[in-house]
């Protein structure tokens, strides 16, 4: 089961990816929304979007939400309170600071892994 992680920062993206892989998911990381959308043929079950460092536009968010894939947002107060971000429906929102385990726990409840590893 494929889970996308869109995060401009390498280490947080890699850490969350490792956590999800340990839980039985095929986690794939992308630096930005555009790179992820170019791979939409992979059809992930969930998208995790870290707002920090993203060049957010209405067009990018519309394209991402048009996939009808549940999207989990990670962001700080200013990013999550942005009127552009608030225009869209999100499966869940996590406000920084957030524990990666909490995000992974939510993903497990939302879409249990097919072959859990622990």
Secondary structure as GFF3:
##gff-version 3
##sequence-region A 1 118
A	DSSP	beta_strand	2	6	.	.	.	ID=ss1
A	DSSP	alpha_helix	10	22	.	.	.	ID=ss2
A	DSSP	beta_strand	26	30	.	.	.	ID=ss3
A	DSSP	alpha_helix	33	37	.	.	.	ID=ss4
A	DSSP	three_ten_helix	40	42	.	.	.	ID=ss5
A	DSSP	beta_strand	46	50	.	.	.	ID=ss6
A	DSSP	alpha_helix	58	65	.	.	.	ID=ss7
A	DSSP	beta_strand	70	75	.	.	.	ID=ss8
A	DSSP	alpha_helix	77	80	.	.	.	ID=ss9
A	DSSP	alpha_helix	83	86	.	.	.	ID=ss10
A	DSSP	beta_strand	92	95	.	.	.	ID=ss11
A	DSSP	alpha_helix	100	110	.	.	.	ID=ss12
###
